[in-house]
Amino acid sequence: RDPLWSRGLGDVYKRQEYSGYHFCEAEYRSYGDEDISEVYISGVFYDSYVTPSRVDDSFAEFIDAEYDPEATIYNVSCARNQHDSEREAERSRNRAISNWRDRDYEVHRVRWSR
């Protein structure tokens, strides 16, 4: 058995590079006396990185430190918002903002760069 062809999907995933134009979204929710649904969306930025979870963690830490949201973090995503051009990423970001608003989320646009 050839060890090169026996690598698991985890090894392949770890080596993938995510280069292109990105924006990040951090969704916060809290349920109680008053339900809170809010999302923080970064501006578009170009980046090339190997592990998307590090970018997600960095964005979440920034939001918690700079904005101190009232709700609990629910989901953070940067890698899925990868685009080949800045214009395409801006259009996608604007659609995301509209979609969040349609779901009655409070949308916060934030300045953050990787």
C-alpha positions as CSV (number, residue, x, y, z in Angstrom):
1,R,0.0,0.0,0.0
2,D,1.4,3.4,-1.0
3,P,1.4,5.8,2.0
4,L,1.0,8.8,-0.3
5,W,-2.4,7.5,-1.5
6,S,-3.4,6.3,2.0
7,R,-3.7,9.7,3.6
8,G,-7.0,10.5,5.2
9,L,-9.3,13.4,4.3
10,G,-8.2,15.2,7.4
11,D,-4.6,15.5,6.0
12,V,-6.0,16.9,2.7
13,Y,-8.2,19.3,4.5
14,K,-5.4,20.6,6.7
15,R,-3.3,21.4,3.6
16,Q,-6.0,23.2,1.7
17,E,-5.4,26.8,1.1
18,Y,-8.3,29.3,1.1
19,S,-7.2,32.3,-0.9
20,G,-9.4,34.9,-2.3
21,Y,-11.7,37.7,-1.1
22,H,-13.5,37.0,2.1
23,F,-15.9,38.5,4.7
24,C,-16.8,37.0,8.0
25,E,-20.1,36.7,9.8
26,A,-20.5,36.1,13.6
27,E,-24.0,35.2,14.6
28,Y,-25.1,35.8,18.2
29,R,-28.4,34.6,19.8
30,S,-29.9,34.7,23.2
31,Y,-33.3,33.5,24.3
32,G,-35.0,34.6,27.5
33,D,-37.2,37.4,28.6
34,E,-36.1,39.2,25.5
35,D,-34.9,37.2,22.5
36,I,-31.7,38.7,20.9
37,S,-30.6,37.9,17.4
38,E,-27.7,39.8,16.0
39,V,-24.9,39.3,13.5
40,Y,-21.6,41.1,13.0
41,I,-20.2,41.2,9.5
42,S,-16.7,42.3,8.5
43,G,-15.7,44.2,5.5
44,V,-14.3,42.4,2.5
45,F,-10.6,41.5,2.7
46,Y,-8.1,39.5,0.6
47,D,-6.4,36.6,2.4
48,S,-4.7,33.3,1.9
49,Y,-4.7,31.0,4.8
50,V,-4.5,27.3,5.6
51,T,-6.8,26.8,8.5
52,P,-10.1,28.7,8.4
53,S,-10.9,27.9,12.1
54,R,-8.0,30.3,13.1
55,V,-9.7,33.1,11.2
56,D,-13.1,32.3,12.7
57,D,-11.6,32.3,16.2
58,S,-9.7,35.6,15.6
59,F,-12.9,37.3,14.3
60,A,-14.9,36.0,17.3
61,E,-12.3,37.2,19.7
62,F,-12.3,40.6,18.1
63,I,-16.1,40.9,18.3
64,D,-16.2,39.8,21.9
65,A,-13.5,42.3,22.9
66,E,-14.5,45.3,20.8
67,Y,-18.3,45.1,20.9
68,D,-19.2,42.9,23.9
69,P,-22.4,41.5,22.5
70,E,-25.4,40.9,24.8
71,A,-26.2,37.6,23.2
72,T,-24.2,34.3,23.2
73,I,-22.1,33.4,20.2
74,Y,-23.9,30.8,18.1
75,N,-21.9,30.6,14.8
76,V,-18.9,32.2,13.2
77,S,-18.0,31.7,9.5
78,C,-15.4,33.1,7.3
79,A,-14.2,30.4,4.9
80,R,-17.5,29.8,3.2
81,N,-17.5,33.4,2.1
82,Q,-14.6,33.0,-0.3
83,H,-14.7,34.7,-3.7
84,D,-12.5,35.2,-6.7
85,S,-13.0,39.0,-7.0
86,E,-13.6,41.8,-4.6
87,R,-16.7,42.9,-6.5
88,E,-18.2,39.4,-6.2
89,A,-17.4,39.4,-2.5
90,E,-19.0,42.8,-1.9
91,R,-22.2,41.7,-3.7
92,S,-22.3,38.5,-1.7
93,R,-21.8,40.5,1.5
94,N,-24.6,42.9,0.6
95,R,-26.9,39.9,0.0
96,A,-25.9,38.4,3.3
97,I,-26.8,41.6,5.1
98,S,-30.2,41.7,3.4
99,N,-30.8,38.0,4.3
100,W,-30.0,38.7,7.9
101,R,-32.3,41.7,8.0
102,D,-35.1,39.6,6.4
103,R,-34.7,37.2,9.3
104,D,-35.1,40.1,11.8
105,Y,-31.5,40.1,12.9
106,E,-29.8,43.3,14.1
107,V,-26.9,43.7,11.7
108,H,-23.6,45.3,12.7
109,R,-21.0,46.1,10.1
110,V,-17.6,46.1,11.6
111,R,-14.1,47.1,10.5
112,W,-11.8,44.1,10.9
113,S,-8.9,42.9,8.9
114,R,-7.0,39.7,9.2
